[in-house]
Amino acid sequence: MRLVVKIGSSSLTNKAGVIDAASIRKLSIELAALRAAHHEVVVVSSGAVASGLPVLGFSDASRPTDSTTLQAVSAVGQARLMQTWNEQLAGQGLVAGQVLLAPHDFMVRAQYLFARSTLERLIELNVIPVVNENDAVADDEIRFGDNDRIAALVAHLIRAELLVLLTDMPGLMDTDPRSATEASLIEEIIEIDHELELLAGGAGTVRGSGGMASKLSAAKIASWSGVRTVIAAATRPDVLKDAVGQVPGVGTTVLARDNQLSARKLWIAFALPASGRIAVDAGAVSALSRGGTSLLAAGVTAVHGDFDAFDAVEIVDETNKVVAKGLSRLAAKDVQELAGRRSSELGSTSGEVVHCDDLVILP
């Protein structure tokens, strides 16, 4: 089996933000067991910023908020993070390989293929790739923001069968365990809906950038890629072996969808940031939901944002609910000019705003 394992900052560092070598040693032992069983593994590791803070004299209370300082902190922390991974994996007879990814690696097709080739070759060489976002040089306007999302995209990139998201919780609970004494684990999710997203809540710890909400969002991406996801506690003994073996109660399992998105449509839906919104009427929503239909100017009621041609846009209904996402064939000003006009009124202009090949319906 090929799998991606993501470990959050809260599972790799102690309360002071210092890298916990014992935690990485525990995971390294489990990774070695997977490799011995002939499984192929890519690790996505958070912890660069969190581990760089105490080295530079910052605490959780004095954590900087400006992007330039955080990038500098990441540069310091990433070196220490990889040093620990190198040492602990080497102790198990494994070789680590650092891979730093940026959104452009998924947004630009050539970069996407280069990233896939690099990871594939590392796996062939029996290396454990350790992936992180390239925080030190990331553009604040174009970044992933959390490694859960990166892990889901990497799972699709390398055609993985399983995504394991390790955290400090046993999985998604049916109520907030911090405020309820009898919270129960939700062991299996067939489809992630709005109620589950509300249940997941907001951000996690100070040292992490995600929380259960980001893990559920990543699981949705993976599900649409045809990848099963397990959200589980990093401290659980043999958590990786149990996730691979589908042991009941290992965590929250999110099943893969039968209808998978193509690489291109997954890229449009989840890797590209939306540059604006196009509001459409009920007739357009109905037509789009049937599939195989392009968005025409006749169904457009309003345009929000200043986007260019071939930028990603969200398509919203009359209640402002996002129903689809796609690449606009026209700039915002041109869509606004054509909004509501039927093809018969446009002469030689097609009136096509988003072609069906560039459109993803988001139920």
C-alpha positions in Angstrom: 0.0 0.0 0.0 1.1 3.6 -0.7 0.2 6.1 2.0 0.8 9.6 3.2 1.2 10.3 6.9 0.8 13.8 8.2 1.9 14.8 11.7 0.8 18.1 13.3 3.0 20.5 15.3 1.2 19.7 18.5 2.2 16.1 18.1 5.9 16.9 17.4 6.7 19.5 20.0 6.3 19.9 23.8 4.4 22.7 25.5 7.4 25.0 25.2 7.4 24.5 21.4 10.6 22.4 21.5 10.8 19.5 19.2 10.0 16.3 21.1 12.6 13.7 19.8 10.7 10.9 21.6 7.5 11.6 19.6 9.5 11.5 16.3 11.3 8.3 17.4 7.9 6.6 18.1 6.7 7.5 14.6 10.0 6.5 13.0 9.7 3.1 14.6 6.2 2.7 13.1 7.4 4.0 9.7 10.2 1.4 9.7 7.6 -1.3 10.5 5.5 -0.2 7.5 8.6 -0.2 5.2 9.5 -3.7 6.4 6.0 -4.8 5.4 6.7 -3.3 1.9 4.4 -0.3 2.3 5.4 2.9 0.6 5.2 6.0 2.8 5.5 9.8 2.4 5.5 11.9 5.5 4.1 15.4 5.7 5.6 17.1 8.8 4.5 20.3 10.5 6.6 21.9 13.2 9.0 24.3 11.5 7.6 27.5 12.9 6.8 25.9 16.2 10.3 24.5 16.7 12.0 27.8 15.5 10.2 30.0 18.1 12.0 29.0 21.3 15.4 29.0 19.5 14.9 32.7 18.6 13.6 33.6 22.1 9.9 33.6 21.3 7.2 31.9 23.4 3.6 31.1 22.5 2.6 34.3 24.3 5.1 36.4 22.3 4.6 34.6 19.0 5.2 37.1 16.1 2.3 37.7 13.7 4.1 39.4 10.8 4.8 37.1 7.9 8.4 38.2 7.4 9.4 37.2 11.0 7.4 33.9 10.8 9.3 33.1 7.6 12.6 33.7 9.3 11.5 31.6 12.3 10.5 28.8 9.8 13.9 28.8 8.2 15.5 28.3 11.6 13.0 25.7 12.7 12.9 23.7 9.5 16.7 22.9 9.8 16.2 21.6 13.3 13.1 19.7 12.4 14.8 17.9 9.6 17.9 17.2 11.8 15.6 15.4 14.2 13.9 13.4 11.5 17.2 12.5 9.9 18.6 11.2 13.3 15.5 9.3 14.3 14.8 7.7 10.9 18.5 6.8 10.6 18.2 5.0 13.9 15.7 2.7 12.2 17.9 2.2 9.2 15.9 4.6 7.0 17.0 7.6 5.0 15.0 10.9 5.0 14.6 13.3 2.1 13.4 16.8 2.5 10.8 18.1 0.1 9.5 21.6 0.4 6.4 22.4 -1.7 4.6 25.6 -2.6 1.1 26.1 -4.2 2.7 26.7 -7.6 3.8 23.1 -7.5 0.1 22.1 -7.8 -1.1 25.1 -9.8 1.3 24.9 -12.7 1.0 21.6 -14.6 4.7 21.3 -15.4 5.6 21.8 -11.7 3.0 19.3 -10.7 4.6 16.6 -12.8 8.1 17.5 -11.6 6.9 17.2 -8.0 5.3 13.8 -8.7 8.5 12.6 -10.5 10.7 13.6 -7.6 8.5 11.9 -4.9 8.2 8.8 -7.1 12.0 8.6 -7.5 12.6 9.1 -3.7 10.1 6.2 -3.0 11.9 4.0 -5.6 15.2 4.7 -3.8 13.6 3.6 -0.5 13.8 7.1 0.9 11.2 8.5 3.3 10.2 11.9 1.8 9.5 14.4 4.5 7.3 17.1 3.1 6.5 20.6 4.4 5.3 23.9 2.9 8.2 26.1 1.8 7.3 28.7 4.5 10.6 30.5 4.3 9.9 31.9 0.8 6.1 31.6 0.6 4.1 34.5 -0.8 1.7 35.5 1.9 -1.0 35.9 -0.8 -0.5 32.4 -2.3 0.1 29.7 0.3 -1.5 26.6 1.6 -1.9 27.8 5.2 -1.9 24.3 6.7 -0.2 21.0 6.1 -3.4 19.0 6.3 -4.3 20.4 2.9 -0.8 19.7 1.5 -1.1 16.1 2.7 -4.4 15.6 0.9 -3.0 17.0 -2.3 0.2 15.0 -2.0 -1.9 11.8 -1.5 -3.6 12.6 -4.9 -0.2 13.6 -6.5 1.4 10.2 -5.7 -1.8 8.2 -6.2 -1.9 7.0 -2.6 -4.5 4.7 -1.2 -4.5 6.0 2.3 -4.0 9.3 4.1 -3.4 9.3 7.8 -3.8 12.6 9.7 -2.1 12.3 13.1 -3.2 14.7 15.8 -3.6 15.1 19.6 -7.2 13.8 19.5 -8.4 10.2 18.9 -10.4 11.5 15.9 -13.6 13.5 15.3 -15.8 13.3 18.4 -19.6 13.7 18.4 -19.3 16.7 20.7 -16.5 18.9 21.9 -14.5 16.8 24.5 -13.2 20.0 26.1 -16.8 20.9 27.2 -18.4 17.5 27.5 -17.5 14.6 29.7 -19.0 11.9 27.5 -17.8 12.7 24.0 -17.8 9.6 21.7 -15.6 8.9 18.7 -17.2 9.0 15.2 -15.6 5.9 13.7 -16.7 6.2 10.1 -17.9 9.0 7.8 -19.3 8.2 4.4 -19.9 11.8 3.2 -18.7 15.0 4.9 -21.6 17.4 5.2 -22.2 20.8 6.7 -23.2 19.4 10.1 -20.0 17.5 10.4 -18.0 20.6 9.4 -19.8 22.6 12.1 -19.0 19.8 14.6 -15.3 20.0 13.7 -15.2 23.6 15.0 -12.3 26.0 14.4 -8.6 26.2 14.8 -6.5 23.9 17.1 -3.7 24.8 19.4 -1.5 27.9 19.5 1.4 25.9 18.0 -0.6 24.4 15.2 -2.3 26.2 12.3 -5.1 23.7 11.8 -7.4 21.8 14.1 -10.1 19.3 13.4 -11.8 21.6 10.9 -8.7 21.6 8.6 -8.4 17.8 9.0 -12.0 17.3 7.9 -11.4 19.6 5.0 -8.3 17.6 4.0 -10.3 14.4 4.3 -12.8 15.8 1.9 -10.1 16.6 -0.7 -8.7 13.1 -0.3 -12.2 11.5 -0.5 -12.8 13.3 -3.8 -9.4 11.9 -4.9 -10.5 8.3 -4.2 -8.3 8.1 -1.1 -9.4 6.8 2.3 -8.5 9.0 5.3 -7.9 8.1 8.9 -7.8 10.9 11.5 -6.2 9.4 14.7 -4.1 10.2 17.7 -0.3 10.3 17.2 0.2 8.8 20.6 -1.8 5.7 20.0 0.4 2.6 19.9 0.8 1.1 16.4 -1.5 3.8 15.0 0.0 3.5 11.5 -0.2 -0.3 11.4 -3.8 -0.2 12.6 -4.8 2.5 10.1 -3.4 0.4 7.3 -5.1 -2.7 8.7 -8.4 -0.9 9.1 -8.6 -1.8 12.7 -12.0 -0.7 14.2 -11.6 2.3 16.6 -8.2 3.4 15.3 -9.7 6.8 14.7 -12.2 8.5 12.4 -12.2 6.9 8.9 -13.5 9.0 6.0 -14.3 6.8 3.1 -13.3 7.5 -0.5 -15.9 8.6 -2.9 -16.9 6.3 -5.8 -17.0 9.2 -8.2 -13.5 10.7 -8.2 -12.4 14.0 -9.7 -9.7 14.0 -12.4 -6.4 15.5 -11.5 -7.3 18.7 -13.4 -10.6 19.2 -11.7 -9.2 18.4 -8.2 -6.6 21.1 -9.0 -9.3 23.6 -9.9 -11.5 22.7 -6.9 -8.9 22.6 -4.1 -5.5 23.8 -5.2 -6.3 27.1 -6.9 -7.4 30.1 -4.8 -10.6 31.7 -5.9 -10.1 35.3 -7.2 -13.7 36.2 -7.3 -17.3 35.1 -7.3 -20.0 34.8 -9.9 -23.6 34.8 -8.7 -26.1 32.9 -10.8 -29.9 32.4 -10.9 -31.8 29.2 -10.0 -32.1 28.1 -13.6 -28.3 28.1 -14.0 -27.8 26.2 -10.7 -30.3 23.6 -11.9 -28.6 23.3 -15.3 -25.1 23.1 -13.8 -26.1 20.4 -11.2 -27.0 18.0 -14.0 -23.4 18.1 -15.2 -21.9 18.5 -18.6 -23.1 22.0 -18.9 -21.1 25.2 -19.2 -22.0 28.4 -17.4 -23.4 30.9 -19.8 -23.8 34.7 -19.4 -27.6 34.4 -19.4 -27.6 32.8 -16.0 -25.2 35.3 -14.3 -26.8 37.8 -12.0 -23.8 39.5 -10.4 -20.0 39.6 -10.3 -17.8 40.0 -7.2 -14.1 40.6 -7.3 -11.6 41.8 -10.0 -10.5 38.6 -11.6 -8.8 38.1 -15.0 -9.6 35.5 -17.7 -8.7 32.0 -16.6 -8.6 32.9 -12.9 -10.5 30.5 -10.6 -13.9 31.7 -9.4 -16.5 30.4 -7.1 -20.1 30.2 -8.5 -22.8 31.0 -5.9 -26.5 30.7 -5.9 -29.1 33.3 -4.9 -28.4 32.7 -1.2 -24.6 33.1 -1.7 -24.0 29.4 -1.2 -21.0 28.1 -3.2 -22.3 25.5 -5.7 -19.4 25.2 -8.1 -15.9 26.4 -8.8 -14.2 26.9 -12.2 -11.9 28.8 -14.4 -13.6 31.9 -15.9 -13.0 32.3 -19.7 -13.6 36.1 -19.2 -12.3 38.8 -17.0 -14.7 40.2 -14.3 -15.5 43.4 -16.3 -16.4 41.3 -19.4 -18.6 38.9 -17.4 -20.4 41.9 -15.8 -21.0 43.4 -19.2 -22.6 40.2 -20.5 -24.5 39.2 -17.4 -28.1 38.2 -18.0 -27.8 38.4 -21.8 -28.9 35.4 -23.9 -26.8 34.0 -26.7 -29.2 35.4 -29.3 -28.4 38.9 -28.0 -24.6 38.5 -28.2 -24.1 38.1 -31.9 -20.7 36.4 -32.6 -19.8 36.3 -28.8 -20.4 32.8 -27.4 -21.5 34.0 -24.0 -19.6 31.1 -22.4 -18.3 32.2 -19.0 -17.0 28.9 -17.6 -16.6 25.9 -19.8 -17.8 22.5 -18.5 -14.3 21.1 -18.8 -13.1 23.8 -16.3 -16.0 23.5 -13.9 -16.4 21.4 -10.7 -19.8 21.0 -9.0 -19.5 21.2 -5.2 -22.5 19.5 -3.6 
